[in-house]
Amino acid sequence: MKFSNGYWLVQDGYTILRPKDIDAVEERDGALAVYAPTAPITTRGDTLNRPLISMTYTAPLEDVIGVRVEHHRGRRDPGPHFAVHHDATQPKISVPIRDSGQPATITSGRLTAAISTDGPWHVDFTGEGRHLTSSMDRSVGVVSHTDGAKYVYEQLTMGVAENIFGLGERFGAFIKNGQVVDVWNEDGGTASEQAYKNVPFYVSDAGYGVFVDHPEKVSFEIGSEVVSRTQFSVPGDHLQYYIIYGATPKEILTRYTELTGRPAAVPAWSYGTWLSTSFTTEYDEGTVMSFIDGMIDRDLPLSVFHFDCFWMRGFHWSDFIWHPETFPDPQGMLDRIKAKGLKVCVWINPYIAQRSYLFDEGMERGYFVTEPDGSVWQWDMWQAGMALVDFTNPEATAWYTSKLQALLDMGVDAFKTDFGERIPTDVVWHDGSDPQRMHNYYTYLFNQCVFELLEKERGQGEAVLFGRSATVGSQQFPVHWGGDCESTFVAMAESLRGGLSLSMGGFGYWSHDIGGFEGVPDAAVFKRWVAFGFMSSHSRFHGSNSYRVPWVFDDEAVEVTRLFSNLKMSLMPYLGRLGAEAAGQGIPVMRPMLLEFPHDRTARSLGTQYMLGDNLLVAPVFSATTAEFYVPQGTWTSVLTGEKFTGPLWVTRDYGFDDMPILARPGAVIPVGSDHTRPDYDWAHGVTLRAYELADGDSVTVAIPSNDPAYEAAQFQVERIGDVVRAQRTAGTGPWALEVAGGGVSEKTHNDNVSVSLNQ
């Protein structure tokens, strides 16, 4: 939201108060309190009729400093609030002698805020002594409008060539400089500035992150109001934000997810292929079984079958009752599907249509969001007379999850938690929450209740859902998918940018609709999207009004699906470790180049390729023939063909549909599993360690986690000495092998030591 009119003027109707002096600095309960009058105070009389801005600096975690800007503190705060973790960190606080000219400082770990006590308002944030950003004269503003509206904003400086990333799932340019971003969840598809997953957190490649701790709308002006500053503003009388320091972008994400929550671990089977009925297509049990058998007959790995909206009757969403004409024997059908070794997912949303048998029950018990006069809030969007479940009411939450429990008892394994964005703001919530704050926050409560039910019934590590909407903390309830995109190469690129942007908010796993959602992709789009889809953390075929089984496109689409799905299944020992890193450290499985190459100015700007973990570069092909991608420094190797690329360089060349740029990082050792038909096998048993371009003297540790209590974890140490690559197993048992790309490969062995000559 813009308040200025150029550099000097303020927009008509606005009045802005800014800190102009320091009246006092105090250490109070482990915090640094600064009282800043809005004009210089030279005499006692200057304190009369003079607004004061209070600034409080805290340290919730090491390397994190919280900043609270307040005008009037007495406003009632009904919530909701993001869950922000605080530990017992004791900051170092220095309060200078008055008129000494020395700054007041607060230090948390390696991060310091220094507040000038002499002269214009100025706060410097430094990490390990290096300048990060500043709050300058004219940076802080308390705003009033003639219509009575109030706002608070902060402007933090940006350096020359500094870039900003994140702010949730954004489908525009990956670098956010020059953009206006309103953090407000909307159901807008992937082709607009609206987003399903809005997160008021950004990462700067200057070495810091900023989290604005407000569930309501937060407006960002990233170099778009003052070109040298990032501005964020919120309605009301206070602003709370956190500066997060990290020596690398990965460290920043680790700290941010320590503050707001880490992604849960997901089950091994969830990495497999998810096949959907699509949205409005005609389907019954015969159609479903023909899809499943078609995949099996063509040797295409399949782990999950998903039933989209019309597993229920039209006008009845959501009543959680199988359509009696389409699915007359739902229990038998689920048993038949599960007998084929598959998991089952069904679509749900948080609305109850008026025709649903649950509507009267929910209305009588007070389980729905209401209008100010006590009437049930309803609309006719999607289904006639829909009411919205009020998850601020614990009884309503228990009632809703009891309906899902019946589906779990039938054998359903996962839920697609759709919608959650179009939340009204002219309503009353059971717990008295502020409707403006609940608009974005609602999705957290919705997905939390479903995910926690799955954890309770299936156990930790077995819960997984497919969520569309999200906010701060929603990363704890994986998986999320990219929403409704068109079936074009342009939309494929939009989806990738959205996923990479989301990953900068600590979301560890991400998926998208292979082939696109709206419309029917041509065969070229579908086949390129298949390759991209299986090089994502989670892979789902889904569409709107057309099927997405590969054989409806052409025979080559079947071959391409088999090739890339088999490749993904064989990479499960590698992907399993990446999932553990997402859950343990908040580092996403699919990583923007920035996370692995923060000092490469070309790599960190890219939104058209990514790293699958730390060791595989993936560049989706956004045309029928030609790929263009960037190779960082070193000699990289195609995992599909063995072709080598020595960077830094840009590559433009043609690729067949059976190939795409998937390049192993120089010095990487990729564990390749022995099973390419499913994801939930024993990853360590029969594993082959594939070494790429190890330099003489390199030593690499390869850890393979266990995905099942019945299986062993394994660990290996791989090193190159001269022309020999040696591997030693330091944990685990069972057969394994060592392979040197461009060299030789050992036989599978039970020995704990293996050597391969580069000249073999």
N, C-alpha and C positions, 0 to 999 in steps of 0.2 A: 504494500500500500504506500503510495507516494504522498508526502506532506509538503514537499518543497516545490517552488516554482523557479527552477534554475538554481544557481548557487546562492543568491542573496535573498530571494523572496520566499514567502510562505504562501501556499494556496489559499484562496479566498475562504473565509469561514473558520480557519484554523488558528489557534494560538499555541505556541510551543514554549514551554519552560525548560531551561537547561541548567545544569550545575555550573556555577560561576565562581564559587569560592569554597573553601573548606573551613567549616566552623569548628569541627572536632573530629578526632580519630580515636577510637576506643577499642580495646580488646575485651570481648564480652562472650563468655561461655565458649571459648575455643573458636570464636569468629572475630573478624575484623569489621568494625562498624564505622562507616564514614558518613558524616552529615554535611550535605552540600547545599548551601543557600543558592537561590536562583539569581542573585545579584551580589556584587562585592559588599562585604560588611565592613564599613570603616568606623561607624559610630554605633552606640547602643540603639539609637532610634532606627537604624537600618533593619533591625530585626522585626519591626512592626509591619504587619500586613505582607510579610515576605514568605512565599512558599519555600519549603525545604524538601529536598530529595534525599532519601536515605538509601545508602548503598551498603549491602552486607556481603562479605566475602567469606566463604566456608570451604572446607576440604572434606568432601564425603569419602573420597578414596585417594590413594596416592596417585599423583600426576593428574589430579582433577581439582579444579577450583570452581566453586559455584558462585554466581553473582546474582544478587537480588536487588532490583531497582524498585523503590516504592515511593509513591506519592502519599495517598491516604491509605492507612493500614486497616481501617475499621470496617471495610466492606465485608459482608457475609460471604463465606466461601463454602458453597454446598458440595463442591467436587463435581465430577470424579477427578482423581489424580493418578498419574502414572506411578507405578511401583518403582521407586528409585532406591537402590541399595546403598546404605552407608555402613562403613566399618568403623573401627576405633581409631582411625587415623588422627594423629595430633599434629596439626600444622605448626610451623614455626612462624610466629608473628612478631613483627618489630613495629613499635609505635614510637616515632621520633619525638624529641623534645619540641614543644611548640615554637614556631618561628625559626627552627634550625635550618630550614630549607631542605631537609632530608626527606625522602619518600617513606611512606608507610608500606610495609611489605607483608605478604603472606606467602609461605612456601609449602607446597604439598609435593613431596617426593622431589622430582626434578623440575617441577613447574613453579614459577614465581609470578605473582602479580605485584607490581610496584605502583603505588598511587601517589602522584605528586601532591605535596601539601603547600606548594608555593607556586603561584601563577595560574594559568588557565588549566581547566580540567584535563588531566592526562593520566591514563593508566597503561602501563607497559606489561605485556605478558611475555615471559621468556622461558624457554625450555633448555635446561642445562647451560644457561647463560646466553643462549642464542635468541635473538628477537623473533617472535612469532607474529604478534599482531598487537594493535593498540586501540584503546578507546580515547578519542581525542576531543578537543574543544568542538562543540556542535555534534558530538557523536550520540550523546544521551538526550532523549527528548520525552517530556511528558506533555501530551497533546490534548487539547480540548477543542470541540467543534461547537458551533453555534446551535446545533440541534441537540446538544447535551451529551454526545458521544465522547468517550475518553479512550486514549490509547497511550501506550508506552513503547518506545523503540530504542534500539541500540544500533550503532554503526561501528563495525570493526574494520580496521584498515586492511587493505590487500596490497601486497608488494608487486613490483614489476614482474610480470610473467607468472604470477600466482594464479592457480586454478582451483575451482570449487567443484566438488563431486557429491552426489547423494541426493538427499531430500526425498527418499522413497522411490517408488516405481515411477520413473518419468520417461516418456517415450520420445522426447525431443533430443536435442544434442546432449551427448554424454557429459561434456563440460558445461557447467551451469552458468558460467560468466555471461553477463548481459541478459539473463532471463529474469522474468517476474514469476514467482512461484507462490501460489496460495495453497497452504497445507489444509486441504478440505476434501474428504473422500467423496468421489463421484463415480457413477457408472457411465463412463464416457468412451469406452473402447480404447484402442491403442493408437488412434489417429488424431488425438487432440491433446491439449495441454492438461486436461483433467487426468486424474489417476485414481485407481482403486486403493492404492497403498501409499498413504502419505505419512512421511516420517520427518519431523522437524529436527533433523540432524544432518550436518554436512561435514565433509572431510576436506581439508585444504592440503595441497601438496607442499605447503610451507611448513608442515609438521604439526598440525593441530586439528582437532575437531571441535565443533560447537553443537551442543544439544540444547534446544529451547524446550523447557519443561512445561509445556502447555498443551492440554488435549484439544482446546478450542482452535479456531482458525489462527494460524500463524502466517503472516505475509512476509515473504522474502523478496528483497530487491538486491540481486547479486550483481553489483556493478551496474545497476540499471537506474538508480536514482542519483547516487554519487558514484562515478565510475571507478573510484579508487577504494570503495568500501562495500562491504556486505551488510545490508540493513535487514533487521527482522523486527516486526512489530506485532503487538497483541492488543486486543481491546481491554479496557479496564484501567486499574490504578497501579498494577505491579507487573514486573517482568522478571522471570527466573530463567537463567541459562547457565550452562556449564562449559568451561574451556577444558579440553582433554588433550594432554600432550602425549606424543609418542615419537620415538626416534624413527619409526617407519609407519606407513599407513596400517600395516597389520597390528602393530602395537596399539594404535588408536582404536581400532575395532575391538581388540581384546579388552581394553579398558571400558569402552562404551557398552559392550555386552556384559561386562561385570557390573556395570551400573544399572542396566535395564533388563538383563536376562539373556541367557544363552539358548541357542536352539537345542531342542531335545534330540537325542539319538533316535534314528528311525530304523525300522526293521529291514533286514537284508532283502526280503522279498519286494519291498517297495521300490527298489532300484530297477526292477524288471519292467517289462512292457505292460502298460495299462491300455486296454482297448475299450472304447466306448460305443454305446448305441448311437451317439450323436444326439442332438437336441430334439428337433421336430420331425425326424424321420419316422417312418412306420416300422414298428418292430414288435415282435412277440417272442415267445420262447423258441419257436422254430428259427426265427431270424438270429436270435442270440446264439443258439447252439450251432447254427451254420457258420457264424463268424468264428466261434471258438474252434470248431472242428476244421474250418478252413485254415486257421493259423497252424494248428497241430499237423494237419495233412501236408502243409508246405514247409514243415520244419522251421517255423518262425517262433522264437521264444515268446511265451505269454505268461504273465504272472497274475494279472488282475483284470477282471471284467467289471466295467462300470455301467450302471444303469442311470441314465440322465432323467430329467424331470418327469417324463411321461411314464415312468414306472407307476406313478400315481395317476388317478383320473384327472382330466382337465376340470377346472373350476374347484378342485378339491385341495390344491397345494396349500399348506401341507397337512395331510391327515395321516401320512405314514402307513397307508393301506395300499397294498398292491392292486393294480387295476384288475378287477375280477374277470373281465372278459379277455384281456390280453394275457394275463398271467393267472389262470384258474388254479394252479397248483404251485404257489410260490415256494413253499417249503421243499417240495419235491424237486423243483427246478434248482434251487440253491444247493440241495444235496447232490444233484447231478453235476452241477458246475464244480463243486468242491471235490467231487470224486475224480475230476480231471487234474487235481492238484492246483487249482486256482483260488485266489482270494476274490472277494466280492466287495464292491464299493457302490453306494447309492447316493443320489443327489438329495440334498435337503436345503431348506432356507429357514429364516427365523420368522416367517409370516404364517398366519393361519387364515385361510380364505373363509368367507362367510358361509359357504356351502359345506365346509369341512365339519364333520361331527364334533370336532374339538372346539369349534368357535363358541358355542353356547356355554360349554364347560369353562373355557378360559375367561369368558366375559363375566359369568356369574361369580367366579372366584377372584376376579380382579387381577388376572395375570397379564393383561394387555396394557400397553401404553395408552394413556387417556388424554383427552383434550382438557383445557382448563375448567370446563363445566362438569367434568366427570364422565362425559361420554367416551366410548371407545373410539380412538383414532382409527380411521379406515381410509383406504383409497382403492381404486380399481386398476392400479398398475399391475401388470402381469396376470393377476387373478382377481376376480370380482370380489370386492368388499374385504380386502385383506386387512387384518389387524397385525400388530407387531408385538411379539412376546417381550415382556419387560424383564430383562435379566438382572435388573437391580433388585428384584424381588426374589429372595431365596426360594420361596415356595413355587414361584413360576419356573425357576430354573430346574428345580427337582421334578416338577410336572413335565416339563419339556423333555428332560433327559430320560424320564420313565418311558416315554413313547419310543425313544431311540433304543432303550434297553430291550424292548420286544424284538427289534430288528437284529440286535446283536445276538439274542437268544436263538434266532432263526439261522444265524451263521454269517450275517454281514460282518465284514472286517474293518471297513473304513467308510468315512463319509466325505462327500464333496460338499463343503460348507459355502454355498453360493450366496451372493448378495451381501447385505450388511453395509452398503454405502449410502443409499438414499434414506437417511434417517431424519425424520422431521424435527424441526426446532421450535414448533409452536405447541408443544405437548408438555405433559406432567409425568414425571418419573416417580416410581414407588418410593425411592429413597430420597427424593427431593433434589436429585442431581440437576445441575445447570444444563438445560437443553442444548445450548451452544457447545458445551464441552462433550456432551454425550454423542453428538453427531459423529465425531471421529472415534470416540472411545467405545462405542457400542460393539464394533467388530471384535474388540478384545474380549469382552464378556461372552459374546456368542461363541467364538472359537475356543475360548478357554473352557467353557462348560462342556463342549463336545469332546475336546481333547482329553480333559480330565476324566470323563466317563470312559473313553477308550483305554486310558492308562489303568483305570481301576479294574476294568473287565479283562483287558488283554495283557496288562503288565507293562512296566516301564520298558522302553525300547521296542515295544510292539505297537504303540499307538502311532497312527499317521492319518492325516486328513488332507484334502485338497481344498485350500482356502483361496478366495479371490480378494477379499478386502483385508486390510491390516492397518495397524498403527504402531506406535512405540510399544515394544514388548511382545508383539505378535510373533516375532521370530521364534518364541518359545514353543509355538504350536505349528510345526511343519506338517505338510509341504505347502508352498504357495505357487499358484500358476498365474500366467500373465494376462488373463482376461481375453476379451473378444477382439480378435484381430481379423483383418481381411486375408484372403487367400492369395497373396501376392508376394513377390520378392521384397517390395518396399515394406510391407507389413511384417515380414520375417525379420527385417533389420530393426523395425520399430520394437518388436518384441524383445530382441536381444538387448537393445539399449535400455529398455525398461528393466530387464532382469539384472543387468550389470549395475544399473543405478540402485536398484533395490539391495543388491548384495553389499553396497557400501553402507547400508544401515544394519549390518549384522545378520541378515537373513541367509542362513547357511545352505538352503536347498531351494531349487526353483525349477519350474517346468512351464510348458506352453503347449498350445494345441498344434500337434504336428499336422502340417498341411494348411493351417489357418482355420478360422472359425466361420466367418461370413463368406458365402459364395462357395464355388467349387474350384479348387486349384487345378491348373493344367498339370500334366504328368511331370513336367520339368520342375515346377515349384514343389510338387509333392515330394519328389525324390531328393531334391536338395534339402528340403525341410526334414526329411527322414534322417539324413546324415547329421544335421544339426541337432535334431531331437535326441538321438541316441548318444551324442556327446554332451548332453546336459545331465544334471544330477538325476532328474526324474523324467520319464519319457511316456507321453500319453498321446494316443490317436483320438482326436475328437473334432467334431464339426457341428454346424448348425442344422442345415436342412439337407445334408448329403453325407453318405457313409465315408469312413476313412480306412476301410480295410484295403491293403495294398493292391489286391488283384483287380479292384474296380478301375485302376488307372492303366496299367499295362504289366506285361510279364516282367519287365526289367525292374519295376517298382518292388516286386516280390523279392527279386535277387538283391536289390539294394537294401531292403529291410532286413533280409537275412544276414547280409554282410555286416552291417553296422550294429545290429542287435547282438550278433555273435561277438563282435569286437567288444561291445560294452560288457557283456557277461564275462568275457575273459579278463577284463580289467577290474573285476570286483576286488581282488586283493589290494589293488591300488585305491579304488574308490572307497573301500571300507576304512582305510586309514584317513582319507579326506573327511569322511563323515565323522570320525572320531575327533578330528581337529575342529570341525564346525561345532560339535557339542562341547568340547573341552576348552576351546580358545575363542570361539566366535568368528573363526576365519572361514569364509564360504567355500563350498566345493568348486563352484564356477567363479573365477576370480578375474576382475578387470586387470588388464596388463599393469595398471598402476600398482597393484598390490605386490607383484613380483619384481617390477622394474621401476621403482620410484625415482631413480636418478636418470632414466632414459626419457628425455623430453618428448621423443616421438611416441614411444610405447605408452606412456601414461595418459596420452590424450585420446587413445583409440577406443571407439565404441562398436567396432565391427569385427573384433576378434577378442579372444580371452584365453586365459590359462585354465585348463581343467586341472585344478590342484597346482602344485608347484612345478611339475615336470612335463606337462603336455600343453603345447600351444594348439589351439583350435581356431581355425578361420573358416567359418561357414561360407559357402559359395552362393552369392546373391545374384546369380544369373544362370542361364541354361548351359553356358560354356566356360566363362572366364572368371577366375578368382584373382583378387588383388589383396596382398597381405604384407605385413611387415615382419621381418625376422630380426630379433635383437642380436647383440654381439655373440659370436661363437659359431660353431658348426652344429647345426640342428639336423635331425634325421627323420624322414617320414616313417611313421610306424607301419604304414601300409605298403610302401614300395621300397624303402631303404634309400630313397633319393636324399642327397645332402644339400643343405643351403647354408652358406657361410655369411653371417651378418656382421654388422648391421646393413641391411638392404631391403628395398621394396621389391616384391616379386609380382609380376603380372603374367599369368599363363593359363592355358586351358586345362580343364580337368574333366574327365569322364564322370558319369554319375556313380561309378564304383570307386571313386577316389575323392578325397578332399584334403586340404592341408591339416594334418594332425602330426605335429612335429615334436619329437622328444628333445628335451633340453640337453645341451652338452653337459656331461658329467652325471646324468641321471641313470638310475637303475630302476626299471619298472618291473614290478612283479606281475607275471601273467598267469592266470589261473588255468586249471586243467579242464574246466567245464565251461562250454560256451552256450549251453542250452537254458540255464537258469541262474539267478543271482545268489540263491541261498544254499550254496554248496560249501564244502570245507575248503576255504580259500587257501590254506597253507599246504594242503595235501597235493603233491604233484606239481607244485608251483615252479615256474621257470623265471629266473632273474635275468632280465634282458638289460645289458649294460650298453650305454651310448656315449661314445667319445670321452671316456675317462682319460684324464691326463696322467702322466707318470707321477706317482705319489698320491693320487687321489684315494680317499677312503670314504665310503658311503655306508651308512647304516640303513637297512631296509627292515621296517617293522610291518608285520602282517597281523592285524587283530583277529580275534576269534568272533565269529558272528553267531555262535551257538555254544551253550555250555558243554556240548558233547565234543566240540572241536578244540584243537589246540591253537594258541597263538604261536607265531614264529618270529624269529629275528635273525638277520644275517648281517655280516660285515663283509663288504666287497671292496677290494683295493686293486690298484694296478701298480705293478712293479716291473719296469722295463716293458717288455713285450708280452707279459703274462698278466692276466686278470685272475685274481684268486678270490674265492668266497668261502667264508667260514660261517657255519650255522652256530649261533650262540644261544638259541632257545628253540624248542619244538622238536618234533620227530617226523618221520615219514619221508617219502621220496621227493626229490627236487632236482633242479638242473640249473646250470648257468649258461647263458648265451651272450656272446659279444657281437653286437650289431656290426656287420661287415667282417666279422672274424669267424669263430667257431662256436660250437655248442657241445656241452657235455652230455653224456647219457644220464637219464634219470638215476639217481643214486640215493642210498640211505646214509652215505658217509657225511661227516660233518665238515669236510674240507674238499673243495673242488677247484681245479685250475683250468683255464682255457688260454691257449696262445692266440695272440692277435693274428698270427700268420697261419693258423690252422685251416 
